[in-house]
Amino acid sequence: MSIVEPSRAIEVAPIGDTSVLAFFRDMNVPERGTFWACAPGRALGNAIAIFAVLAYGVFFIAAFARPERRGRILHADA
């Protein structure tokens, strides 16, 4: 259910700055400390996840390749 004015026009709210810098600027000191405490762990977790996907992909390509191509999987001229 939506709330509409009697004139049937939809109200539009102005959107402020949605950048990460504005998000950081709106934080108070304890929130900023929590942000910097969590940011490295989140970045490391994402890097590990991306590495795992790449490693599993290379493993499965190498494991299920035809035997005559197994040594040349990642070369463009194979």
All heavy atoms as a GROMACS GRO file, in nm:
protein
  595
    1MET      N    1   0.084  -0.117   0.000
    1MET     CA    2   0.000   0.000   0.000
    1MET      C    3   0.089   0.123   0.000
    1MET      O    4   0.183   0.135   0.077
    1MET     CB    5  -0.086  -0.004   0.126
    1MET     CG    6  -0.179   0.111   0.138
    1MET     SD    7  -0.285   0.083   0.281
    1MET     CE    8  -0.332   0.248   0.313
    2SER      N    9   0.061   0.215  -0.091
    2SER     CA   10   0.141   0.337  -0.099
    2SER      C   11   0.060   0.457  -0.052
    2SER      O   12  -0.062   0.459  -0.062
    2SER     CB   13   0.188   0.359  -0.242
    2SER     OG   14   0.077   0.380  -0.325
    3ILE      N   15   0.129   0.554   0.001
    3ILE     CA   16   0.064   0.677   0.048
    3ILE      C   17   0.077   0.780  -0.062
    3ILE      O   18   0.187   0.813  -0.106
    3ILE     CB   19   0.129   0.726   0.178
    3ILE    CG1   20   0.112   0.619   0.287
    3ILE    CG2   21   0.068   0.857   0.220
    3ILE    CD1   22   0.186   0.650   0.413
    4VAL      N   23  -0.036   0.829  -0.106
    4VAL     CA   24  -0.039   0.925  -0.217
    4VAL      C   25  -0.117   1.047  -0.170
    4VAL      O   26  -0.213   1.036  -0.095
    4VAL     CB   27  -0.106   0.862  -0.341
    4VAL    CG1   28  -0.106   0.958  -0.457
    4VAL    CG2   29  -0.036   0.733  -0.379
    5GLU      N   30  -0.075   1.164  -0.215
    5GLU     CA   31  -0.147   1.287  -0.184
    5GLU      C   32  -0.287   1.283  -0.246
    5GLU      O   33  -0.311   1.208  -0.341
    5GLU     CB   34  -0.072   1.407  -0.243
    5GLU     CG   35   0.061   1.434  -0.179
    5GLU     CD   36   0.128   1.555  -0.245
    5GLU    OE1   37   0.070   1.617  -0.334
    5GLU    OE2   38   0.241   1.584  -0.204
    6PRO      N   39  -0.377   1.368  -0.195
    6PRO     CA   40  -0.510   1.372  -0.257
    6PRO      C   41  -0.507   1.410  -0.404
    6PRO      O   42  -0.594   1.373  -0.480
    6PRO     CB   43  -0.583   1.480  -0.175
    6PRO     CG   44  -0.511   1.485  -0.046
    6PRO     CD   45  -0.368   1.447  -0.076
    7SER      N   46  -0.401   1.481  -0.446
    7SER     CA   47  -0.392   1.518  -0.587
    7SER      C   48  -0.346   1.401  -0.674
    7SER      O   49  -0.332   1.414  -0.794
    7SER     CB   50  -0.295   1.635  -0.604
    7SER     OG   51  -0.163   1.592  -0.572
    8ARG      N   52  -0.321   1.286  -0.610
    8ARG     CA   53  -0.275   1.164  -0.676
    8ARG      C   54  -0.132   1.175  -0.728
    8ARG      O   55  -0.087   1.092  -0.806
    8ARG     CB   56  -0.368   1.121  -0.789
    8ARG     CG   57  -0.514   1.110  -0.752
    8ARG     CD   58  -0.545   0.999  -0.659
    8ARG     NE   59  -0.515   0.870  -0.719
    8ARG     CZ   60  -0.508   0.757  -0.652
    8ARG    NH1   61  -0.532   0.757  -0.524
    8ARG    NH2   62  -0.481   0.646  -0.710
    9ALA      N   63  -0.057   1.277  -0.688
    9ALA     CA   64   0.083   1.291  -0.726
    9ALA      C   65   0.170   1.223  -0.621
    9ALA      O   66   0.146   1.235  -0.502
    9ALA     CB   67   0.121   1.438  -0.737
   10ILE      N   68   0.270   1.152  -0.664
   10ILE     CA   69   0.360   1.083  -0.573
   10ILE      C   70   0.464   1.181  -0.521
   10ILE      O   71   0.523   1.256  -0.599
   10ILE     CB   72   0.428   0.964  -0.643
   10ILE    CG1   73   0.322   0.863  -0.686
   10ILE    CG2   74   0.530   0.899  -0.552
   10ILE    CD1   75   0.377   0.750  -0.769
   11GLU      N   76   0.483   1.182  -0.391
   11GLU     CA   77   0.583   1.271  -0.332
   11GLU      C   78   0.723   1.215  -0.359
   11GLU      O   79   0.746   1.096  -0.347
   11GLU     CB   80   0.561   1.282  -0.182
   11GLU     CG   81   0.432   1.349  -0.144
   11GLU     CD   82   0.419   1.362   0.006
   11GLU    OE1   83   0.522   1.378   0.075
   11GLU    OE2   84   0.306   1.353   0.054
   12VAL      N   85   0.814   1.302  -0.392
   12VAL     CA   86   0.952   1.264  -0.419
   12VAL      C   87   1.041   1.330  -0.315
   12VAL      O   88   1.038   1.451  -0.298
   12VAL     CB   89   0.993   1.307  -0.561
   12VAL    CG1   90   1.138   1.270  -0.587
   12VAL    CG2   91   0.902   1.246  -0.665
   13ALA      N   92   1.119   1.248  -0.246
   13ALA     CA   93   1.211   1.301  -0.146
   13ALA      C   94   1.346   1.327  -0.212
   13ALA      O   95   1.392   1.248  -0.295
   13ALA     CB   96   1.228   1.200  -0.033
   14PRO      N   97   1.411   1.437  -0.177
   14PRO     CA   98   1.544   1.464  -0.233
   14PRO      C   99   1.645   1.363  -0.179
   14PRO      O  100   1.643   1.325  -0.063
   14PRO     CB  101   1.576   1.605  -0.186
   14PRO     CG  102   1.492   1.625  -0.065
   14PRO     CD  103   1.368   1.542  -0.084
   15ILE      N  104   1.733   1.319  -0.267
   15ILE     CA  105   1.836   1.223  -0.229
   15ILE      C  106   1.966   1.300  -0.206
   15ILE      O  107   2.010   1.376  -0.293
   15ILE     CB  108   1.856   1.116  -0.338
   15ILE    CG1  109   1.727   1.037  -0.354
   15ILE    CG2  110   1.973   1.026  -0.303
   15ILE    CD1  111   1.730   0.938  -0.467
   16GLY      N  112   2.024   1.281  -0.089
   16GLY     CA  113   2.149   1.350  -0.057
   16GLY      C  114   2.269   1.278  -0.118
   16GLY      O  115   2.257   1.196  -0.209
   17ASP      N  116   2.383   1.308  -0.067
   17ASP     CA  117   2.508   1.247  -0.113
   17ASP      C  118   2.510   1.100  -0.070
   17ASP      O  119   2.494   1.068   0.047
   17ASP     CB  120   2.626   1.322  -0.053
   17ASP     CG  121   2.758   1.280  -0.114
   17ASP    OD1  122   2.758   1.199  -0.208
   17ASP    OD2  123   2.861   1.329  -0.067
   18THR      N  124   2.528   1.009  -0.164
   18THR     CA  125   2.528   0.866  -0.133
   18THR      C  126   2.666   0.803  -0.145
   18THR      O  127   2.679   0.681  -0.152
   18THR     CB  128   2.431   0.792  -0.227
   18THR    OG1  129   2.472   0.814  -0.363
   18THR    CG2  130   2.289   0.840  -0.208
   19SER      N  131   2.772   0.884  -0.146
   19SER     CA  132   2.906   0.830  -0.160
   19SER      C  133   2.954   0.766  -0.030
   19SER      O  134   2.898   0.788   0.077
   19SER     CB  135   3.003   0.941  -0.202
   19SER     OG  136   3.017   1.033  -0.096
   20VAL      N  137   3.059   0.687  -0.040
   20VAL     CA  138   3.118   0.623   0.078
   20VAL      C  139   3.177   0.730   0.169
   20VAL      O  140   3.171   0.719   0.292
   20VAL     CB  141   3.224   0.520   0.036
   20VAL    CG1  142   3.295   0.463   0.157
   20VAL    CG2  143   3.162   0.411  -0.047
   21LEU      N  144   3.231   0.836   0.111
   21LEU     CA  145   3.287   0.944   0.191
   21LEU      C  146   3.179   1.011   0.275
   21LEU      O  147   3.200   1.040   0.394
   21LEU     CB  148   3.356   1.046   0.102
   21LEU     CG  149   3.428   1.160   0.173
   21LEU    CD1  150   3.538   1.105   0.264
   21LEU    CD2  151   3.488   1.256   0.072
   22ALA      N  152   3.062   1.031   0.218
   22ALA     CA  153   2.952   1.091   0.294
   22ALA      C  154   2.906   0.996   0.405
   22ALA      O  155   2.874   1.040   0.515
   22ALA     CB  156   2.836   1.124   0.201
   23PHE      N  157   2.903   0.867   0.374
   23PHE     CA  158   2.868   0.767   0.474
   23PHE      C  159   2.966   0.772   0.592
   23PHE      O  160   2.927   0.772   0.707
   23PHE     CB  161   2.867   0.629   0.410
   23PHE     CG  162   2.846   0.516   0.504
   23PHE    CD1  163   2.723   0.493   0.562
   23PHE    CD2  164   2.951   0.430   0.535
   23PHE    CE1  165   2.702   0.388   0.649
   23PHE    CE2  166   2.932   0.324   0.623
   23PHE     CZ  167   2.807   0.302   0.679
   24PHE      N  168   3.095   0.780   0.561
   24PHE     CA  169   3.198   0.787   0.664
   24PHE      C  170   3.190   0.917   0.742
   24PHE      O  171   3.208   0.920   0.863
   24PHE     CB  172   3.336   0.771   0.600
   24PHE     CG  173   3.448   0.760   0.698
   24PHE    CD1  174   3.468   0.642   0.769
   24PHE    CD2  175   3.533   0.866   0.720
   24PHE    CE1  176   3.572   0.631   0.860
   24PHE    CE2  177   3.637   0.855   0.811
   24PHE     CZ  178   3.655   0.737   0.882
   25ARG      N  179   3.161   1.027   0.673
   25ARG     CA  180   3.154   1.158   0.737
   25ARG      C  181   3.038   1.165   0.837
   25ARG      O  182   3.046   1.234   0.938
   25ARG     CB  183   3.137   1.264   0.629
   25ARG     CG  184   3.183   1.398   0.665
   25ARG     CD  185   3.175   1.500   0.552
   25ARG     NE  186   3.094   1.459   0.438
   25ARG     CZ  187   3.140   1.453   0.312
   25ARG    NH1  188   3.263   1.484   0.285
   25ARG    NH2  189   3.060   1.417   0.214
   26ASP      N  190   2.930   1.091   0.810
   26ASP     CA  191   2.814   1.092   0.899
   26ASP      C  192   2.832   1.005   1.023
   26ASP      O  193   2.748   1.009   1.113
   26ASP     CB  194   2.689   1.046   0.824
   26ASP     CG  195   2.644   1.148   0.722
   26ASP    OD1  196   2.684   1.266   0.734
   26ASP    OD2  197   2.569   1.110   0.630
   27MET      N  198   2.939   0.928   1.031
   27MET     CA  199   2.962   0.842   1.147
   27MET      C  200   3.018   0.923   1.264
   27MET      O  201   3.088   1.022   1.243
   27MET     CB  202   3.065   0.734   1.114
   27MET     CG  203   3.021   0.631   1.020
   27MET     SD  204   3.155   0.512   1.001
   27MET     CE  205   3.102   0.423   0.861
   28ASN      N  206   2.991   0.876   1.386
   28ASN     CA  207   3.056   0.936   1.502
   28ASN      C  208   3.185   0.859   1.530
   28ASN      O  209   3.218   0.763   1.459
   28ASN     CB  210   2.962   0.937   1.623
   28ASN     CG  211   2.914   0.799   1.660
   28ASN    OD1  212   2.982   0.701   1.637
   28ASN    ND2  213   2.795   0.793   1.718
   29VAL      N  214   3.261   0.900   1.628
   29VAL     CA  215   3.394   0.843   1.653
   29VAL      C  216   3.390   0.692   1.683
   29VAL      O  217   3.468   0.616   1.624
   29VAL     CB  218   3.467   0.922   1.765
   29VAL    CG1  219   3.598   0.856   1.800
   29VAL    CG2  220   3.490   1.065   1.720
   30PRO      N  221   3.301   0.642   1.771
   30PRO     CA  222   3.299   0.498   1.793
   30PRO      C  223   3.261   0.418   1.669
   30PRO      O  224   3.315   0.310   1.645
   30PRO     CB  225   3.193   0.479   1.902
   30PRO     CG  226   3.184   0.610   1.970
   30PRO     CD  227   3.214   0.712   1.866
   31GLU      N  228   3.170   0.473   1.586
   31GLU     CA  229   3.133   0.404   1.462
   31GLU      C  230   3.250   0.399   1.365
   31GLU      O  231   3.270   0.298   1.296
   31GLU     CB  232   3.013   0.473   1.398
   31GLU     CG  233   2.884   0.453   1.473
   31GLU     CD  234   2.772   0.539   1.418
   31GLU    OE1  235   2.800   0.642   1.353
   31GLU    OE2  236   2.656   0.503   1.442
   32ARG      N  237   3.328   0.506   1.359
   32ARG     CA  238   3.446   0.506   1.271
   32ARG      C  239   3.549   0.403   1.318
   32ARG      O  240   3.611   0.337   1.236
   32ARG     CB  241   3.510   0.645   1.268
   32ARG     CG  242   3.429   0.744   1.191
   32ARG     CD  243   3.497   0.878   1.187
   32ARG     NE  244   3.410   0.974   1.121
   32ARG     CZ  245   3.440   1.100   1.103
   32ARG    NH1  246   3.556   1.149   1.146
   32ARG    NH2  247   3.356   1.181   1.043
   33GLY      N  248   3.565   0.392   1.450
   33GLY     CA  249   3.657   0.291   1.502
   33GLY      C  250   3.613   0.150   1.466
   33GLY      O  251   3.694   0.066   1.428
   34THR      N  252   3.482   0.125   1.476
   34THR     CA  253   3.430  -0.006   1.438
   34THR      C  254   3.449  -0.031   1.289
   34THR      O  255   3.484  -0.141   1.247
   34THR     CB  256   3.280  -0.015   1.474
   34THR    OG1  257   3.265   0.012   1.613
   34THR    CG2  258   3.223  -0.150   1.442
   35PHE      N  259   3.426   0.073   1.210
   35PHE     CA  260   3.445   0.062   1.065
   35PHE      C  261   3.588   0.020   1.032
   35PHE      O  262   3.610  -0.074   0.955
   35PHE     CB  263   3.411   0.196   0.998
   35PHE     CG  264   3.436   0.198   0.851
   35PHE    CD1  265   3.344   0.145   0.763
   35PHE    CD2  266   3.553   0.254   0.800
   35PHE    CE1  267   3.367   0.148   0.626
   35PHE    CE2  268   3.577   0.257   0.664
   35PHE     CZ  269   3.483   0.204   0.576
   36TRP      N  270   3.686   0.089   1.092
   36TRP     CA  271   3.826   0.057   1.063
   36TRP      C  272   3.870  -0.076   1.126
   36TRP      O  273   3.962  -0.140   1.077
   36TRP     CB  274   3.918   0.170   1.108
   36TRP     CG  275   3.905   0.288   1.017
   36TRP    CD1  276   3.862   0.411   1.050
   36TRP    CD2  277   3.933   0.292   0.877
   36TRP    NE1  278   3.860   0.493   0.940
   36TRP    CE2  279   3.904   0.422   0.831
   36TRP    CE3  280   3.979   0.199   0.784
   36TRP    CZ2  281   3.919   0.461   0.698
   36TRP    CZ3  282   3.994   0.238   0.651
   36TRP    CH2  283   3.965   0.366   0.610
   37ALA      N  284   3.803  -0.119   1.231
   37ALA     CA  285   3.834  -0.250   1.289
   37ALA      C  286   3.783  -0.362   1.199
   37ALA      O  287   3.845  -0.468   1.190
   37ALA     CB  288   3.773  -0.261   1.428
   38CYS      N  289   3.672  -0.341   1.132
   38CYS     CA  290   3.610  -0.446   1.051
   38CYS      C  291   3.658  -0.446   0.906
   38CYS      O  292   3.656  -0.552   0.840
   38CYS     CB  293   3.458  -0.431   1.052
   38CYS     SG  294   3.385  -0.458   1.214
   39ALA      N  295   3.698  -0.332   0.853
   39ALA     CA  296   3.734  -0.321   0.712
   39ALA      C  297   3.846  -0.416   0.669
   39ALA      O  298   3.833  -0.484   0.566
   39ALA     CB  299   3.767  -0.177   0.677
   40PRO      N  300   3.958  -0.426   0.742
   40PRO     CA  301   4.064  -0.518   0.697
   40PRO      C  302   4.019  -0.665   0.697
   40PRO      O  303   4.053  -0.740   0.606
   40PRO     CB  304   4.177  -0.496   0.798
   40PRO     CG  305   4.151  -0.365   0.859
   40PRO     CD  306   4.002  -0.347   0.857
   41GLY      N  307   3.943  -0.703   0.796
   41GLY     CA  308   3.895  -0.842   0.800
   41GLY      C  309   3.802  -0.873   0.685
   41GLY      O  310   3.808  -0.980   0.625
   42ARG      N  311   3.716  -0.777   0.653
   42ARG     CA  312   3.624  -0.799   0.542
   42ARG      C  313   3.701  -0.806   0.410
   42ARG      O  314   3.671  -0.889   0.324
   42ARG     CB  315   3.523  -0.687   0.539
   42ARG     CG  316   3.422  -0.706   0.431
   42ARG     CD  317   3.291  -0.649   0.469
   42ARG     NE  318   3.197  -0.684   0.364
   42ARG     CZ  319   3.069  -0.672   0.378
   42ARG    NH1  320   3.022  -0.629   0.490
   42ARG    NH2  321   2.989  -0.704   0.281
   43ALA      N  322   3.799  -0.719   0.392
   43ALA     CA  323   3.879  -0.721   0.270
   43ALA      C  324   3.956  -0.851   0.258
   43ALA      O  325   3.963  -0.911   0.150
   43ALA     CB  326   3.975  -0.602   0.269
   44LEU      N  327   4.013  -0.898   0.368
   44LEU     CA  328   4.086  -1.025   0.365
   44LEU      C  329   3.993  -1.142   0.335
   44LEU      O  330   4.027  -1.230   0.257
   44LEU     CB  331   4.158  -1.046   0.499
   44LEU     CG  332   4.244  -1.171   0.510
   44LEU    CD1  333   4.355  -1.166   0.406
   44LEU    CD2  334   4.301  -1.184   0.649
   45GLY      N  335   3.876  -1.141   0.395
   45GLY     CA  336   3.779  -1.247   0.369
   45GLY      C  337   3.737  -1.251   0.223
   45GLY      O  338   3.725  -1.357   0.163
   46ASN      N  339   3.715  -1.134   0.164
   46ASN     CA  340   3.678  -1.128   0.022
   46ASN      C  341   3.793  -1.176  -0.066
   46ASN      O  342   3.770  -1.245  -0.166
   46ASN     CB  343   3.637  -0.986  -0.016
   46ASN     CG  344   3.504  -0.947   0.044
   46ASN    OD1  345   3.425  -1.033   0.082
   46ASN    ND2  346   3.480  -0.819   0.054
   47ALA      N  347   3.916  -1.138  -0.031
   47ALA     CA  348   4.031  -1.182  -0.110
   47ALA      C  349   4.046  -1.334  -0.104
   47ALA      O  350   4.075  -1.399  -0.206
   47ALA     CB  351   4.158  -1.114  -0.059
   48ILE      N  352   4.025  -1.393   0.013
   48ILE     CA  353   4.035  -1.538   0.026
   48ILE      C  354   3.926  -1.605  -0.056
   48ILE      O  355   3.950  -1.707  -0.123
   48ILE     CB  356   4.029  -1.578   0.174
   48ILE    CG1  357   4.156  -1.534   0.244
   48ILE    CG2  358   4.007  -1.728   0.189
   48ILE    CD1  359   4.153  -1.549   0.395
   49ALA      N  360   3.805  -1.551  -0.055
   49ALA     CA  361   3.696  -1.610  -0.130
   49ALA      C  362   3.724  -1.605  -0.280
   49ALA      O  363   3.701  -1.703  -0.352
   49ALA     CB  364   3.566  -1.538  -0.098
   50ILE      N  365   3.776  -1.492  -0.328
   50ILE     CA  366   3.808  -1.481  -0.471
   50ILE      C  367   3.920  -1.578  -0.508
   50ILE      O  368   3.914  -1.645  -0.612
   50ILE     CB  369   3.846  -1.336  -0.505
   50ILE    CG1  370   3.723  -1.248  -0.495
   50ILE    CG2  371   3.908  -1.326  -0.644
   50ILE    CD1  372   3.752  -1.100  -0.503
   51PHE      N  373   4.021  -1.589  -0.423
   51PHE     CA  374   4.130  -1.682  -0.450
   51PHE      C  375   4.079  -1.826  -0.454
   51PHE      O  376   4.120  -1.905  -0.538
   51PHE     CB  377   4.240  -1.668  -0.344
   51PHE     CG  378   4.350  -1.768  -0.362
   51PHE    CD1  379   4.441  -1.754  -0.465
   51PHE    CD2  380   4.361  -1.876  -0.278
   51PHE    CE1  381   4.542  -1.845  -0.483
   51PHE    CE2  382   4.462  -1.969  -0.295
   51PHE     CZ  383   4.553  -1.954  -0.397
   52ALA      N  384   3.989  -1.861  -0.362
   52ALA     CA  385   3.936  -1.997  -0.358
   52ALA      C  386   3.859  -2.029  -0.486
   52ALA      O  387   3.873  -2.138  -0.543
   52ALA     CB  388   3.847  -2.015  -0.236
   53VAL      N  389   3.779  -1.936  -0.534
   53VAL     CA  390   3.704  -1.958  -0.659
   53VAL      C  391   3.800  -1.979  -0.775
   53VAL      O  392   3.781  -2.070  -0.857
   53VAL     CB  393   3.609  -1.840  -0.685
   53VAL    CG1  394   3.551  -1.847  -0.825
   53VAL    CG2  395   3.497  -1.838  -0.582
   54LEU      N  396   3.903  -1.896  -0.784
   54LEU     CA  397   4.001  -1.912  -0.892
   54LEU      C  398   4.077  -2.044  -0.880
   54LEU      O  399   4.099  -2.113  -0.980
   54LEU     CB  400   4.098  -1.795  -0.892
   54LEU     CG  401   4.039  -1.660  -0.928
   54LEU    CD1  402   4.142  -1.550  -0.909
   54LEU    CD2  403   3.987  -1.660  -1.068
   55ALA      N  404   4.117  -2.080  -0.760
   55ALA     CA  405   4.192  -2.204  -0.740
   55ALA      C  406   4.107  -2.326  -0.775
   55ALA      O  407   4.153  -2.418  -0.843
   55ALA     CB  408   4.242  -2.213  -0.596
   56TYR      N  409   3.981  -2.327  -0.730
   56TYR     CA  410   3.893  -2.439  -0.764
   56TYR      C  411   3.869  -2.445  -0.914
   56TYR      O  412   3.864  -2.553  -0.973
   56TYR     CB  413   3.759  -2.428  -0.691
   56TYR     CG  414   3.766  -2.465  -0.545
   56TYR    CD1  415   3.709  -2.384  -0.448
   56TYR    CD2  416   3.829  -2.581  -0.504
   56TYR    CE1  417   3.714  -2.417  -0.314
   56TYR    CE2  418   3.836  -2.615  -0.371
   56TYR     CZ  419   3.778  -2.534  -0.275
   56TYR     OH  420   3.784  -2.567  -0.144
   57GLY      N  421   3.853  -2.331  -0.977
   57GLY     CA  422   3.832  -2.329  -1.122
   57GLY      C  423   3.950  -2.387  -1.196
   57GLY      O  424   3.933  -2.471  -1.286
   58VAL      N  425   4.070  -2.346  -1.161
   58VAL     CA  426   4.190  -2.400  -1.227
   58VAL      C  427   4.203  -2.549  -1.199
   58VAL      O  428   4.236  -2.628  -1.288
   58VAL     CB  429   4.316  -2.323  -1.181
   58VAL    CG1  430   4.442  -2.393  -1.228
   58VAL    CG2  431   4.311  -2.181  -1.233
   59PHE      N  432   4.174  -2.591  -1.077
   59PHE     CA  433   4.182  -2.733  -1.043
   59PHE      C  434   4.086  -2.816  -1.129
   59PHE      O  435   4.124  -2.918  -1.186
   59PHE     CB  436   4.150  -2.755  -0.895
   59PHE     CG  437   4.132  -2.900  -0.860
   59PHE    CD1  438   4.242  -2.984  -0.849
   59PHE    CD2  439   4.006  -2.952  -0.841
   59PHE    CE1  440   4.226  -3.118  -0.819
   59PHE    CE2  441   3.989  -3.086  -0.811
   59PHE     CZ  442   4.098  -3.169  -0.800
   60PHE      N  443   3.962  -2.771  -1.140
   60PHE     CA  444   3.865  -2.849  -1.217
   60PHE      C  445   3.895  -2.847  -1.366
   60PHE      O  446   3.874  -2.947  -1.435
   60PHE     CB  447   3.722  -2.800  -1.190
   60PHE     CG  448   3.669  -2.850  -1.059
   60PHE    CD1  449   3.642  -2.761  -0.957
   60PHE    CD2  450   3.649  -2.985  -1.036
   60PHE    CE1  451   3.595  -2.806  -0.835
   60PHE    CE2  452   3.602  -3.031  -0.915
   60PHE     CZ  453   3.575  -2.942  -0.813
   61ILE      N  454   3.947  -2.735  -1.417
   61ILE     CA  455   3.988  -2.732  -1.558
   61ILE      C  456   4.099  -2.834  -1.581
   61ILE      O  457   4.097  -2.911  -1.676
   61ILE     CB  458   4.033  -2.591  -1.599
   61ILE    CG1  459   3.912  -2.499  -1.607
   61ILE    CG2  460   4.106  -2.594  -1.732
   61ILE    CD1  461   3.949  -2.352  -1.625
   62ALA      N  462   4.197  -2.835  -1.492
   62ALA     CA  463   4.310  -2.927  -1.507
   62ALA      C  464   4.267  -3.072  -1.484
   62ALA      O  465   4.315  -3.163  -1.551
   62ALA     CB  466   4.421  -2.889  -1.410
   63ALA      N  467   4.176  -3.096  -1.393
   63ALA     CA  468   4.136  -3.232  -1.359
   63ALA      C  469   4.052  -3.296  -1.469
   63ALA      O  470   4.061  -3.417  -1.492
   63ALA     CB  471   4.060  -3.234  -1.227
   64PHE      N  472   3.970  -3.217  -1.536
   64PHE     CA  473   3.877  -3.274  -1.633
   64PHE      C  474   3.914  -3.245  -1.777
   64PHE      O  475   3.833  -3.265  -1.868
   64PHE     CB  476   3.735  -3.226  -1.604
   64PHE     CG  477   3.685  -3.272  -1.470
   64PHE    CD1  478   3.665  -3.182  -1.368
   64PHE    CD2  479   3.662  -3.406  -1.446
   64PHE    CE1  480   3.620  -3.224  -1.243
   64PHE    CE2  481   3.617  -3.449  -1.321
   64PHE     CZ  482   3.597  -3.357  -1.221
   65ALA      N  483   4.036  -3.199  -1.801
   65ALA     CA  484   4.081  -3.174  -1.938
   65ALA      C  485   4.117  -3.306  -2.005
   65ALA      O  486   4.147  -3.406  -1.940
   65ALA     CB  487   4.202  -3.082  -1.936
   66ARG      N  488   4.115  -3.304  -2.136
   66ARG     CA  489   4.159  -3.423  -2.210
   66ARG      C  490   4.306  -3.447  -2.180
   66ARG      O  491   4.384  -3.353  -2.164
   66ARG     CB  492   4.138  -3.401  -2.359
   66ARG     CG  493   3.991  -3.391  -2.398
   66ARG     CD  494   3.974  -3.392  -2.549
   66ARG     NE  495   4.061  -3.296  -2.616
   66ARG     CZ  496   4.021  -3.179  -2.661
   66ARG    NH1  497   3.897  -3.141  -2.647
   66ARG    NH2  498   4.105  -3.098  -2.720
   67PRO      N  499   4.348  -3.572  -2.171
   67PRO     CA  500   4.487  -3.602  -2.134
   67PRO      C  501   4.591  -3.536  -2.224
   67PRO      O  502   4.696  -3.493  -2.177
   67PRO     CB  503   4.496  -3.754  -2.143
   67PRO     CG  504   4.356  -3.800  -2.125
   67PRO     CD  505   4.268  -3.693  -2.182
   68GLU      N  506   4.564  -3.525  -2.354
   68GLU     CA  507   4.664  -3.466  -2.444
   68GLU      C  508   4.676  -3.314  -2.427
   68GLU      O  509   4.773  -3.254  -2.471
   68GLU     CB  510   4.631  -3.498  -2.590
   68GLU     CG  511   4.501  -3.438  -2.641
   68GLU     CD  512   4.379  -3.525  -2.617
   68GLU    OE1  513   4.388  -3.626  -2.548
   68GLU    OE2  514   4.273  -3.487  -2.668
   69ARG      N  515   4.579  -3.250  -2.361
   69ARG     CA  516   4.584  -3.105  -2.340
   69ARG      C  517   4.616  -3.068  -2.196
   69ARG      O  518   4.622  -2.951  -2.163
   69ARG     CB  519   4.450  -3.043  -2.377
   69ARG     CG  520   4.424  -3.048  -2.524
   69ARG     CD  521   4.309  -2.965  -2.561
   69ARG     NE  522   4.319  -2.836  -2.495
   69ARG     CZ  523   4.261  -2.727  -2.537
   69ARG    NH1  524   4.188  -2.731  -2.645
   69ARG    NH2  525   4.271  -2.615  -2.471
   70ARG      N  526   4.634  -3.163  -2.109
   70ARG     CA  527   4.646  -3.137  -1.966
   70ARG      C  528   4.762  -3.042  -1.932
   70ARG      O  529   4.750  -2.960  -1.844
   70ARG     CB  530   4.663  -3.268  -1.891
   70ARG     CG  531   4.582  -3.267  -1.767
   70ARG     CD  532   4.570  -3.400  -1.703
   70ARG     NE  533   4.432  -3.444  -1.720
   70ARG     CZ  534   4.393  -3.567  -1.711
   70ARG    NH1  535   4.478  -3.662  -1.687
   70ARG    NH2  536   4.267  -3.598  -1.727
   71GLY      N  537   4.870  -3.049  -1.999
   71GLY     CA  538   4.985  -2.962  -1.968
   71GLY      C  539   4.974  -2.824  -2.027
   71GLY      O  540   5.051  -2.736  -1.995
   72ARG      N  541   4.878  -2.803  -2.118
   72ARG     CA  542   4.867  -2.675  -2.189
   72ARG      C  543   4.733  -2.606  -2.165
   72ARG      O  544   4.683  -2.536  -2.250
   72ARG     CB  545   4.884  -2.700  -2.339
   72ARG     CG  546   5.014  -2.767  -2.373
   72ARG     CD  547   5.024  -2.792  -2.520
   72ARG     NE  548   4.907  -2.866  -2.568
   72ARG     CZ  549   4.879  -2.883  -2.696
   72ARG    NH1  550   4.956  -2.831  -2.788
   72ARG    NH2  551   4.773  -2.952  -2.732
   73ILE      N  552   4.675  -2.624  -2.049
   73ILE     CA  553   4.540  -2.574  -2.023
   73ILE      C  554   4.531  -2.423  -2.031
   73ILE      O  555   4.440  -2.367  -2.091
   73ILE     CB  556   4.493  -2.621  -1.883
   73ILE    CG1  557   4.475  -2.771  -1.882
   73ILE    CG2  558   4.364  -2.553  -1.841
   73ILE    CD1  559   4.370  -2.822  -1.976
   74LEU      N  560   4.624  -2.352  -1.971
   74LEU     CA  561   4.612  -2.207  -1.959
   74LEU      C  562   4.684  -2.130  -2.068
   74LEU      O  563   4.694  -2.009  -2.061
   74LEU     CB  564   4.664  -2.164  -1.821
   74LEU     CG  565   4.589  -2.226  -1.703
   74LEU    CD1  566   4.653  -2.183  -1.573
   74LEU    CD2  567   4.443  -2.188  -1.706
   75HIS      N  568   4.731  -2.196  -2.172
   75HIS     CA  569   4.798  -2.127  -2.282
   75HIS      C  570   4.700  -2.096  -2.391
   75HIS      O  571   4.614  -2.176  -2.426
   75HIS     CB  572   4.912  -2.213  -2.338
   75HIS     CG  573   5.023  -2.236  -2.239
   75HIS    ND1  574   5.115  -2.139  -2.210
   75HIS    CD2  575   5.054  -2.341  -2.163
   75HIS    CE1  576   5.198  -2.185  -2.120
   75HIS    NE2  577   5.164  -2.308  -2.089
   76ALA      N  578   4.711  -1.976  -2.448
   76ALA     CA  579   4.617  -1.931  -2.551
   76ALA      C  580   4.636  -2.007  -2.682
   76ALA      O  581   4.543  -2.022  -2.759
   76ALA     CB  582   4.632  -1.782  -2.573
   77ASP      N  583   4.756  -2.053  -2.712
   77ASP     CA  584   4.783  -2.117  -2.842
   77ASP      C  585   4.758  -2.268  -2.839
   77ASP      O  586   4.788  -2.338  -2.933
   77ASP     CB  587   4.926  -2.090  -2.885
   77ASP     CG  588   5.028  -2.142  -2.785
   77ASP    OD1  589   4.989  -2.180  -2.674
   77ASP    OD2  590   5.148  -2.142  -2.820
   78ALA      N  591   4.702  -2.320  -2.731
   78ALA     CA  592   4.679  -2.466  -2.720
   78ALA      C  593   4.564  -2.508  -2.808
   78ALA      O  594   4.470  -2.444  -2.833
   78ALA     CB  595   4.652  -2.503  -2.575
   0.00000   0.00000   0.00000
